[in-house]
Amino acid sequence: MGMRVVTWNLNGIRAAIRKGLDDYIDRIDADVWLLQEIRALPEQLPDDWEIPAGHEVSWHPAERKGYSGVATMSRVGLKEISRGISTNLDPDDKEGRVLTTKCGPITCINIYLPNGGSGQHRQNFKDKWLEDLSSWSSQFQESAEPVILVGDLNIAHTEEDIWNPVGNRFTSGFLEHERNWFSQFLRNGWYDLHRIHFGSCKGPYTWWSNRGQARELDRGWRIDYVLANSSARKLFRSAEVLREGGLVVSDHAPLIVDLDI
């Protein structure tokens, strides 16, 4: 039996719905949807829009309207476990960045990691948040239960994960200390399923700037991930990036992972 999991930064769920999100939900036919940057409260969604048939949903929007937020949809059962990562930075997770659920037999940690690009104060926030994430997530690394840590992590890990590494070496999301943190995070016991599937190659990317011709020319970044603990790693079958969805619905592409359950 297979289980299909998708992570997708929608860059606003209301805009995504207008641009054809439902068509991709039908086409991809996933069991679990881990969505980031929903940027809406449930009551702000279009009156004529409905959760896909057979799915349950857990919403974790940001307190600030039109900002951040995550949501998890599942048709294999959904039990909310926790919100946030127990950090002093944002103890109530008012930015709506982490939602942990049990979907079928898999524990899914849905994350929209802070972006440090708007100024040094946000980079400092991001750097401390990364430290707290390492500490908090350690409880899941050696779990006998399968756990995946999923979402827009706002870091391109290696030079293979970014089209122009030289030009972005001083850009938030590709800073040396961020990439070193990511390497250590993987050494701590997480497996990058995208890279395991595609091997050593450029991309495939999951996000493209709207500037210039980055989208048309596929000059992107890989910042969306499905990371698995060792128990979930054993279930991994394949991964796919549906670039078309990143050109039509959002500035991010959906990352699709198939597991054997």
N, C-alpha and C positions, 0 to 999 in steps of 0.2 A: 504494500500500500504506500502511496506517495503523499507527501504534504508539501504544498507550494506556499512559500513565504515571499512577500514583496515589501521592500522598503522604498519609500518615495517621498521626497520633499516636494510638496505641491505648490509652494510659493503662493499660498492663499487658496483654500479649498473652494471659496465662492468663485474665484476666477477660473479655477480648474474645472469646476462643474460647467461653467459657460463654454469652456474650450473643448469639452468632450470627454471628461473624466469617466463618465459612465460607460462609454464605448470601450475604453481600455480595461475597465473593471470586468466587463463581459469577455473581452478578448483574452486577457491574461488568465482569468479563471483561477484565482488564488484562494487558498484556504485562510490565509492570514494576511492582513494589510497593516503595515506599520507606517503611519503617515506623520510627516513633520511639517512644521511651519504652516499650520492650518489657518492661523490668523483670523479666527472667528470663534464666537460662542455658538453652541448648538442652536440657540434660538435665532441666530442671525442667518442661518442657512435658508436658501430659497424654499418657499412654502410648498412648491411642487416637487421638491427633491426628497427621495426616500433612501434610507440605508438599503444596500443591495439585499435582495431576498435571501433569507436563511442566515444572515449575519447578525451578530450582536456587536455593539460598539461601546467603547469606553473613551470618553472625551476628557482631555486634560488641557484646556485652553489656558493661555496666559491671563493674568488679572488685567493687564493693559490691553484694551481692545485693538484689534488689527495687528497684533504682534505675536510672533513665536507660536507656541502651542503644539501639542502632539495628540494623536488619536490612534487607537488600535481597533480594527474590525476583524472579526473571526467567525467562521462558520463551523468550527470544530470545538466550540465551547470557549467561554471567556470568563476568567476569574481575575479580578483586579487584586494585585498583591500590595503594591505601594506606589507612591508618587515621590519624586525627588530622590536625592542621594544623601540626605541627612547632613547637608553642608551648612556651616554657619554663614556662608555667603548669601544663601537664599533658602532658609530653613523650611519655609512653606512651599518652595518651588513656585513662587508667584509668576516666574517667567514661563512656566509650563514646558519644562525641558526633559523630564524623565517620567515614563510610565511603565511599570513592570506588571506584566500579566502572565497568567497561565493559559495557553491556547492549546487545547488538546494535551498531548504529553510534553509540550515544549514550554519552558519559561522564556518569555520574550521581553527584553529590556529595550524599550523604544526611546531613542535619545535624539534630541536636537541640541548639539553641543554649541556653546556660545561662539560667536564670531568676534575676533579681536580687531577687525579692520576699521572700526569707526574712531579709534583713538587709543592712546596708551592706557587710559583707565579701563577700557574694555579688554585690552590685551592682558592687563594685570588680572582682571576678573577671570578671563579664560585660563590663564596659567594656574591660578589657584584652584579653579574648578577641575582642571586636569589632575592635579594632585589628589583632590578629594575623590574624584572618580576612581582613580587607581586603588585607593584605600577601600572605598565602598564596594567595588566590584570584586574584590578578592574573595568574598564569601561564595561567589559563584564559580570560580575558576576550577576548583577540584571537585565540584559537586558531582555525585553519581547521577544526578538528573540532568538531562540535556538542557542547556541554556544557550541562547543566542543574544548577543548585544548588537543592536541594529540601529542604523540611522545615518543622519547627516552629521559626521564628526568634524567637519570643517578643517580637516588637515589632509593634505596630499602627502602620503607617507614617504615615497621615494621619487627619484627622478623619472621613473617609469609612469608615475601617477600624475604627471603634469606635462603639458605640451612644451612649455618654455621654462625649464628649471632655472636657467641662468638669469633670466630677466625677472624672476620672482623670488630670488633667494632672500630678499629683505621684505617680502610681502607676508602679512599674517596668513596663516594656513600653510605656509611652506618655510617657516623659520626653522633654523637648525635645531633649536631646543624643543620645538614642537615635534619635529620628526624623530628626535632622539627619544622623546617621551613615548611616541607611538611604537618605536622599536622595543622599548622596555616593556610596554604594555603587552605586546605579543609574546615576549620572552616570559612574561608572568603566567602565561597559560591560555592565551586566546589565539585562535586560528583564523586567518583572513581567507574566507572561502572564495572570494572573487579571485584573489591571486593564486590560490591553489588550483582553481579551475583553468585560468588563462595562462598561467606560467609567466615566464619572464618576457615581457613585451610592453610596448607603449600602450597605456590604457587597458581596456576600453574606458573612456572617461564617462563621468556621470553628471557633470555640471559644466555649463558654458556661459561665459560672460555675454551680455547683450551688446557689448561694444565691438566695433569693427565687424569683422566677418567670422568671429570665433565660432559661432554656431554652425554656419554653413561649411566652414573649413575644418571642423572637428578639432579645434584648438582649445581643449578643455582641461579640466581637473578631475581626478577621481577622489571624491570626498565623501561618498556614500558607501557604507560598508555593512556586511553581515559578518560578524565575528562569532566564533563558536568555541565553547569550552570543549574539552576532550571528548566528553560524552556525546555532544551534538556533532562534533567533527566526524564521528564514526557513522553518522546517518547521512552525511553529505553525498549528494549525487551529482548535481550540476548547477551552474550559474549562468545567467544571461543578463546583459544590459540592453534594454529596449530603447535605443537612441531616439527613435521616432517620437516616443512619449515625451522626451525632453525637448523636442522641437515644437510640439503641438500644444501640450497641456501645461508644461512648467518649464523652468530653465534647468531643471534636473531630470534625468532619465530614471525610470523605475529599474531597480536592481532586483532580479528574480532569482530565487534559490529554491531548488527542489531537494527534498529530504526523503529518505526511505524510513517509514515509520512502521 
